[in-house]
C-alpha cells in the first residue's frame, strides 16, 4: 500500500470516526491504534512485533509556548522492527503527517477560524529549524 492509498483510507476512516486526532493551535496528534495500523497495512507478523510499537501510531506536534507549535513528527518504534515493516510504518506516518498539515492549512481557508499571522510565521520558522519540543 503506497502513501496515496493510505491517505485515501485515512479519509474513509475519518468519516467513520476511527482516526484518533486532535489538531489545534496548541499542538496535537493524528493516527490510529497499533492494531488498526497493523490491520490497515496488512502486516502479517504483528504478533511477533507488537512490543516494538507504542499503543498509537501516527504523528504528533508539541506546543512550544508563546503561540508556537513544533515540528510534526512520527511516533517512534524500536530499531528491531524488520525493514519491510518499518518501510510500511514510515509510509503510514508520512501520510498521517500530510493529513495533519492539510487540516492545519484548513484554518487559513476558514474565515471564522482564529489565526495569528505572527504565530503562524513563528511556527513555520520553528519547523524549518526542526524544533520538536521546548523542553
C-alpha positions, 0 to 999 in steps of 0.5 A: 500500500503506497502513501496515496492509498493510505491517505485515501483510507485515512479519509474513509476512516475519518468519516467513520470516526476511527482516526484518533486526532486532535489538531489545534493551535496548541499542538496535537496528534493524528493516527490510529491504534497499533492494531488498526495500523497493523490491520490497515497495512496488512502486516502479517507478523504483528504478533511477533512485533507488537512490543516494538510499537507504542499503543498509537501510531501516527504523528504528533506536534508539541506546543512550544509556548508563546503561540508556537507549535513544533515540528510534526513528527512520527511516533517512534518504534524500536530499531528491531522492527524488520525493514519491510515493516518499518518501510510500511510504518514510515509510509503510514506516518508520512501520510498521517503527517500530510493529513495533519498539515492539510487540516492545519492549512484548513484554518487559513481557508476558514474565515471564522477560524482564529489565526495569528499571522505572527504565530503562524510565521513563528511556527513555520520558522520553528519547523524549518529549524526542526524544533520538536519540543521546548523542553 
